[in-house]
Each structure stands twice: as C-alpha cells, then as structure tokens.
Amino acid sequence: MKRATAKYLAFVRLAMIQACHQRAEVFGRIGFFAIVLGVFTSLWRAVEGAGMPIAAVPGTLVWYLAATEWIVLSVPMVHLDVQESIRRGDVVCQLGRPISFVGAAMAEGLGALVLRLTVLAGPAFVLAWWFTGVIPPLRAFVAVVPFGLAAAVLLTALHLCIGLLAFWLQDVAPIYWVFQKLMFVLGGLMMPIQLYPDVLQRMASWTPFPSILAGPASFVLSEPAIAANALAIQLFAWTAVVALALYGLSRRAVAALTINGG
C-alpha cells in the first residue's frame, strides 16, 4: 500500500515541478482573472447606479466571482493530455506499467491543481480587495478554501472522465464545450444561483455544478446558498459517483483495447 501511494505521489510531485515551469500560462490566467473581475466590478456598479433591483451587494458579488474563477482557472486541462496520449498510442505502453493509467493521470492533475490553487489564491484575494475595497469575514475564507479545494478535485475528475471518452470519440472537444457551458450556467459561475429563476435553480440541483462553484463561493455572501454540512455531503456523493464513472470507463477502455489487439 505504501509503495503504491509513493508511486502516485511521485506523479504529483512531477506535475507540480512541470507546472512551476509554465510561468507564461500562470501569468496569462492571472491577467484573465484581472480582466474578468474588473469588467464585472464595473457592471455591478453600473447596475446599482441605475437603480435596478439587485439581490446582493455588488462588492460581495465580485468576491463571489473571484471564488468561482479561482476554482475554474486552477483546474488543469487533463482531458487534453489524456486525449493526446490516446491519439499517439502512448496509452498502450502506459497500460503495461505497474500503476493505473487513470490513477497516474489523476495524480498528475492533482499536482498541477494544488500548485495553481496556491499561486492563484493570492492574486484572487488582492484583485477582489482592490476592486471592491472590502474584505469578507474570516469565517468566509475558512469555508471557501477547503470546499473550493474539494470542488476543484471533483472538477478535475470530471475533466478526466471527458478525456477517457477519447477512446471512442477521438476528439472530446465538443463534449468539453457543452460541459463547460452547462457548468458556467448551472454552476452559477458569474452570479449566485439564488438570483436565478426557479426553473433554472431546479435544473441545476440535479447536476454537480452548483456543488462545484455556487456552493463554495456563496460563503462570501451574507446568506450562503447551502449549509456547510449539506455541501460536504453533496461533494462527497458526487465525488463517489464520478469515481465509479472513472472506474467503469477505464475498465471498458482497457477491454476495448484488448479486443482490438491493442
């Protein structure tokens, strides 16, 4: 057990080292972060200045957006790496290693994820404070950070599921685009789920997206969308479902390669 854990930890460390050298990508994400927060800060201020009814203070909405973007921008594109491995045929060699192909891909994704979460946390805090001039109470960060980490891990696993579909589809880009747009809308990327019409709120409740974005980010609001214990249960349940999906997809992929003589 310890030897197996050490193997996966080696993949985590390797991915963290590789992510450290991708400075251009990190700076690009920070720049995009600044643009998004700046645009929406101006938008919420304009909405408030026009006298339009708004169910939240503009400053807290900016902090909410900072939290959701922190989660989304920290997650690596593991589905692209898996897709390329399958296209090049490298996966055949990797399946012969004394370590799970899916487990190694997930470990690499987690390594890059942890580094990006850490690096982007500082700019997210500074930019949100700079644009709003306010800081949420400490208890908000105590909830956002661990739940955001758990949500980012779940999102990484979902990306890996999409990548494994390349065994059958070759190109998973259309699947990812649909998934991403659904997550942005039903997850409440730009604004809290509480501001949605009732129909959209009910639709979103049947998906993992609110648990990934709206749930963790809503702790910076005056009234969180969900209690901490309920969010923990939802994240655990969806993580278990995705883990089973990963297991099933990997088994079917290996069987397909074996049948086809791979």
Beta strands, then each sheet from edge to edge (+ up, - down):
end
